[in-house]
């Protein structure tokens, strides 16, 4: 690896270590639902990725730490071999945390030894592995948040950075865009996933996009107006899910005698009315947009607007651990950071899409069914991971990610 690659490797791996510093071995072994994974598993799986896709196939002298780990810490790579069932990852009390940390150190030592390898193929694979680990840093945080939310003590997992003062929401305004024939998708230079490619032309009709994200205060108005009890606002599958899951507010909201509270990585706090609403499903976002007389943006509309802005905002590195109210009065605020923004766009292939070759081709393409695209990153997303072409995707019922919404409408 070249020096820049080695520096990036050390930075990302160290950031993961810092995220778990305040967690106990018990915290890191538990699994709160099938969609989540124990923190210990995230530490091992990200290490398995480097071992499986770089060290084992490209360095014949490398001896795997444990043959059993090839099964225990494979996620969804069917072509690589057997996998331990995802819903049962919390049952893996063995190997213990000490062994998993030893595994990370073992792989890191061997990765350090390949610093003189000049092959572009190796540097490219390391880059993929680092972006993969940054994704798991966010998943680790959201999974710990879900785990701790099931504890009646509502413990804090992280200490909040108090450097940014609370702010009031700017007035909601809809800004017009001409649309037309535009280019979207990843540029050739720099890292991108296969689902962001190829860059291509698409046509947009004129549209309007809200200047900011929907706030908690506005969501309270939705609740007060019967948003969770009016079936006419909901998609059929969404309404069935709302009834089955008994939704009455965003995930992690708690109504107490002193008012609404919001549980976050920094514990249970009074609901910040001006902060962006988060931990809502696509179904809830779509219902709110319909209640507002608006709609969700298309991902192409979002990318057109975001391409004109610098990538800056409330990301993981700020250590705020919650979405914050916008601090500026620009036309389109918080396109990056704070919360992932649901779009109305189904997660599907771009024209001319070709999946990566080999096992890494399983990374994105095979999930292109029944999911929706989110854009922009969140307060738990590493900023180095973000691009205006980045496409996140989740199923429409899922709420445990930092997901919110921005309103749009046709002109």
C-alpha positions in Angstrom: 0.0 0.0 0.0 1.1 3.5 -0.7 1.5 5.9 2.3 -1.8 7.6 1.6 -3.6 4.3 1.6 -1.8 3.2 4.8 -2.7 6.4 6.5 -6.4 6.0 5.5 -6.3 2.4 6.7 -5.0 3.4 10.1 -7.4 6.3 10.4 -10.5 4.2 9.6 -9.6 1.2 11.7 -8.7 3.5 14.7 -12.0 5.4 14.3 -13.9 2.1 14.7 -11.9 1.4 17.9 -12.8 4.8 19.3 -16.5 4.2 18.7 -16.5 1.2 21.0 -14.2 2.6 23.8 -17.1 3.3 26.2 -18.9 -0.1 25.6 -18.6 -3.1 27.9 -18.1 -6.6 26.6 -21.8 -7.2 27.5 -22.9 -4.2 25.4 -20.9 -5.5 22.4 -22.3 -9.1 22.5 -26.0 -8.5 22.5 -28.3 -8.4 19.4 -31.6 -6.5 19.8 -33.3 -7.6 16.6 -32.7 -9.5 13.4 -31.8 -6.4 11.4 -29.1 -5.4 13.8 -25.8 -7.0 14.7 -23.7 -7.0 17.9 -20.9 -4.5 18.0 -18.5 -7.4 18.5 -19.7 -8.9 15.2 -19.1 -5.6 13.4 -15.5 -5.5 14.6 -14.9 -9.1 13.4 -16.8 -8.8 10.1 -14.9 -5.7 8.9 -11.7 -7.5 9.7 -13.0 -10.7 7.9 -13.5 -8.5 4.8 -9.8 -7.5 4.6 -8.7 -11.1 5.3 -11.1 -12.7 2.9 -10.8 -10.3 -0.1 -7.1 -9.2 0.2 -4.9 -11.3 2.4 -6.0 -14.8 1.6 -6.3 -14.6 -2.2 -3.4 -12.2 -2.9 -0.7 -13.2 -0.3 -0.1 -17.0 -0.3 2.1 -16.8 2.8 -0.8 -15.4 4.9 -2.2 -17.9 7.4 -5.9 -17.2 8.4 -6.4 -16.4 12.0 -9.1 -19.1 12.3 -10.8 -21.1 9.6 -14.1 -21.0 11.7 -14.2 -17.2 11.4 -14.7 -17.6 7.6 -18.2 -18.9 8.5 -19.0 -16.9 11.6 -18.3 -13.5 10.2 -19.4 -13.8 6.6 -22.4 -11.5 6.1 -24.2 -12.2 2.8 -21.5 -13.4 0.4 -23.0 -16.6 -0.8 -20.2 -17.2 -3.3 -17.6 -17.1 -0.5 -19.0 -20.0 1.5 -21.2 -20.9 4.4 -22.6 -18.2 6.8 -23.9 -18.1 10.3 -27.6 -17.0 10.3 -27.9 -13.3 10.7 -30.7 -13.4 13.4 -28.4 -15.6 15.5 -25.3 -13.4 15.7 -26.2 -12.4 19.3 -25.8 -16.1 20.3 -22.1 -16.1 19.4 -20.8 -15.7 23.0 -17.7 -17.4 21.7 -15.3 -16.2 20.4 -15.1 -13.6 23.2 -14.4 -9.9 22.7 -10.7 -10.4 23.6 -10.3 -12.9 20.8 -12.1 -10.6 18.3 -9.8 -7.8 19.2 -6.8 -10.1 18.9 -8.2 -11.0 15.4 -8.3 -7.4 14.4 -4.7 -6.8 15.6 -3.5 -9.9 13.8 -5.0 -8.8 10.4 -3.8 -5.2 11.0 -0.2 -6.5 11.4 -0.4 -8.3 8.1 -2.0 -5.4 6.4 0.9 -3.2 7.6 3.4 -5.7 6.0 2.0 -5.1 2.5 2.8 -1.3 2.6 5.4 -1.9 -0.2 3.0 -3.7 -2.5 2.7 -1.4 -5.6 -0.2 -3.3 -7.2 -3.2 -1.0 -8.0 -5.5 -4.0 -7.5 -4.5 -4.1 -3.8 -4.9 -0.4 -3.3 -8.3 -0.5 -4.9 -9.4 -3.4 -2.7 -8.2 -1.7 0.4 -10.2 1.4 -0.6 -13.3 -0.8 -0.9 -12.6 -2.3 2.5 -12.3 1.0 4.1 -15.6 2.3 2.7 -17.1 -1.0 3.8 -15.8 -0.4 7.3 -17.1 3.2 7.4 -20.5 1.8 6.5 -20.2 -0.6 9.4 -19.2 2.3 11.8 -22.6 3.8 11.1 -24.4 0.4 11.5 -22.5 -0.2 14.7 -23.8 3.1 16.1 -27.4 2.6 15.0 -27.4 -1.0 16.2 -26.1 0.0 19.7 -28.8 2.7 19.8 -31.5 0.2 19.1 -30.0 -2.2 21.7 -29.8 0.5 24.4 -33.4 1.8 23.6 -34.6 -1.6 24.9 -33.0 -0.9 28.3 -35.5 0.8 30.7 -32.5 2.7 32.1 -32.0 4.4 28.7 -28.2 4.5 29.1 -26.1 6.8 27.0 -23.6 5.1 24.7 -21.7 8.2 23.7 -20.8 11.7 25.1 -22.2 14.5 23.0 -20.0 17.2 21.5 -21.6 20.5 22.8 -19.7 22.8 20.5 -22.6 23.7 18.3 -25.5 25.6 20.0 -29.1 24.8 19.5 -30.8 26.7 16.7 -34.3 27.6 15.6 -35.7 26.2 12.4 -35.7 28.5 9.4 -39.2 29.0 7.9 -40.1 26.2 5.5 -39.9 27.5 1.9 -40.2 25.7 -1.4 -37.5 26.6 -3.9 -38.0 26.1 -7.6 -35.6 24.3 -10.0 -35.9 24.2 -13.8 -35.0 20.5 -14.2 -34.2 19.6 -17.8 -31.7 17.2 -19.1 -29.1 16.6 -16.4 -26.2 14.2 -15.7 -26.3 12.0 -12.6 -24.2 9.2 -11.2 -20.6 8.9 -10.1 -17.8 10.6 -11.9 -15.0 8.5 -13.2 -12.4 9.9 -10.8 -12.5 8.9 -7.1 -14.2 6.0 -5.3 -17.7 5.0 -6.0 -19.8 1.8 -5.7 -21.1 0.0 -8.8 -24.7 1.0 -8.0 -23.7 4.7 -8.5 -22.6 3.9 -12.1 -22.6 4.6 -15.0 -23.0 8.3 -15.1 -25.9 9.0 -17.4 -28.4 11.5 -18.7 -31.9 11.8 -17.3 -34.7 14.4 -17.8 -36.4 16.2 -14.9 -39.6 18.2 -15.1 -39.5 21.5 -13.1 -39.8 20.9 -9.4 -39.7 22.5 -6.0 -37.6 21.3 -3.1 -37.9 22.4 0.6 -35.1 24.6 1.9 -34.7 22.4 5.0 -35.6 19.0 6.5 -38.9 18.4 8.2 -38.6 19.2 11.9 -39.8 17.4 15.1 -42.3 20.3 15.7 -43.9 19.7 12.3 -44.1 16.0 13.0 -45.9 16.8 16.3 -48.5 18.6 14.2 -48.8 15.6 12.0 -49.4 13.4 15.1 -51.9 15.9 16.6 -53.9 15.9 13.3 -54.3 12.1 13.4 -51.4 11.3 11.1 -51.1 7.8 12.6 -54.8 7.1 12.6 -55.9 8.3 9.2 -55.6 5.4 6.7 -56.3 7.8 3.8 -52.7 9.2 4.2 -51.0 5.9 4.0 -49.9 3.4 1.3 -51.8 0.1 1.8 -48.7 -1.8 3.0 -47.7 1.1 5.1 -51.1 1.3 6.9 -51.0 -2.5 7.5 -47.5 -2.1 9.0 -48.5 0.9 11.1 -51.4 -1.1 12.6 -49.4 -4.3 13.1 -46.4 -2.5 14.7 -48.7 0.0 16.6 -46.8 3.0 15.4 -47.8 6.3 17.0 -44.6 8.3 16.7 -41.1 8.0 15.3 -38.9 5.3 16.8 -37.2 6.4 20.0 -39.8 9.0 20.9 -41.2 8.6 24.4 -44.2 10.5 25.7 -43.9 11.3 29.4 -45.5 13.5 32.0 -43.0 16.3 31.2 -43.6 16.0 27.5 -42.1 14.2 24.6 -38.6 12.8 25.0 -36.2 11.5 22.4 -33.7 8.7 23.1 -30.4 9.0 21.4 -26.9 7.7 21.6 -26.3 10.4 24.3 -29.3 9.1 26.3 -32.9 10.3 26.9 -33.3 14.0 26.3 -36.3 16.4 25.8 -37.4 16.5 22.2 -35.7 19.3 20.3 -38.6 20.8 18.4 -36.3 22.5 15.8 -34.2 19.5 15.0 -34.9 17.3 12.0 -37.3 14.4 12.6 -35.5 11.1 12.3 -36.0 7.3 12.7 -39.0 7.2 10.5 -39.8 4.7 7.8 -40.5 5.3 4.2 -44.2 4.7 4.9 -44.2 7.4 7.5 -42.3 9.8 5.4 -44.7 9.2 2.5 -47.7 9.7 4.7 -46.4 13.0 6.1 -45.7 14.3 2.6 -49.2 13.4 1.5 -50.6 15.1 4.7 -48.5 18.2 3.8 -49.9 18.3 0.3 -46.4 17.6 -1.1 -44.4 14.5 -2.1 -41.0 13.0 -1.5 -38.2 14.0 -3.8 -36.9 11.8 -6.6 -33.3 10.8 -6.0 -32.4 12.5 -9.3 -33.8 15.8 -8.0 -31.9 15.5 -4.8 -28.6 14.8 -6.6 -29.1 17.7 -9.0 -29.4 20.1 -6.0 -26.6 18.4 -4.0 -24.1 18.5 -6.8 -24.0 22.3 -6.4 -23.0 22.2 -2.7 -19.9 21.3 -0.8 -20.0 18.2 1.3 -20.2 19.5 4.8 -22.6 19.1 7.7 -23.3 17.2 10.9 -21.5 13.9 10.3 -20.0 11.3 12.7 -16.8 13.2 13.1 -18.7 16.1 14.8 -19.6 13.7 17.6 -23.1 15.3 18.1 -24.8 11.9 17.8 -28.1 13.5 17.0 -29.5 15.5 14.1 -29.3 19.3 14.8 -31.4 22.2 13.7 -30.1 24.0 10.6 -27.7 26.8 11.4 -27.9 28.8 8.2 -30.6 30.4 6.0 -29.4 29.1 2.6 -31.8 28.0 0.0 -31.3 24.3 0.5 -29.9 23.5 4.0 -28.6 20.2 5.4 -28.5 18.3 2.1 -25.5 16.5 3.7 -25.5 15.1 7.2 -28.0 15.0 10.1 -30.4 12.5 8.6 -30.6 10.3 5.5 -33.4 11.6 3.3 -36.0 9.2 2.0 -36.7 9.6 -1.7 -39.6 8.2 -3.6 -37.2 6.4 -6.0 -37.1 2.6 -5.9 -33.6 1.2 -5.5 -32.9 -0.2 -9.0 -30.1 -0.3 -11.6 -29.0 2.7 -13.6 -29.1 2.3 -17.4 -26.0 0.3 -18.4 -25.4 -1.0 -14.8 -22.8 -3.7 -14.4 -22.1 -5.3 -11.1 -18.5 -5.7 -9.9 -16.9 -9.0 -10.9 -16.6 -11.9 -8.4 -17.8 -12.0 -4.8 -17.8 -8.2 -4.5 -20.5 -8.2 -7.1 -22.8 -9.3 -4.3 -22.3 -6.0 -2.5 -25.1 -4.0 -4.1 -26.8 -5.4 -7.1 -28.6 -8.3 -5.6 -30.5 -6.1 -3.3 -32.2 -4.1 -6.1 -35.7 -5.2 -5.2 -38.4 -3.8 -2.8 -36.2 -1.1 -1.3 -36.1 2.7 -1.6 -33.1 5.1 -2.0 -32.0 7.5 0.7 -29.5 10.3 0.1 -27.2 12.7 2.0 -25.8 10.8 5.0 -26.5 11.3 8.7 -25.0 12.4 12.0 -23.7 8.8 12.3 -22.1 8.7 8.7 -18.4 9.2 8.3 -17.9 12.3 6.1 -15.2 10.5 4.0 -17.9 8.1 2.9 -20.1 10.7 1.4 -20.5 11.8 -2.3 -23.4 13.4 -4.1 -23.9 10.2 -6.0 -24.0 7.9 -3.0 -27.1 5.8 -2.9 -28.2 4.3 0.4 -31.1 1.9 0.4 -33.5 0.3 3.0 -36.8 -1.5 3.1 -39.8 0.8 3.5 -40.7 -0.4 6.9 -37.2 0.0 8.5 -36.8 2.8 11.1 -33.6 2.2 13.1 -31.4 4.2 10.8 -31.1 8.0 11.1 -33.7 8.5 8.4 -35.8 11.6 7.8 -37.3 13.6 5.0 -37.4 16.7 2.9 -40.5 17.8 1.0 -40.8 18.2 -2.7 -43.5 19.1 -5.2 -44.1 19.5 -8.9 -44.1 23.0 -10.4 
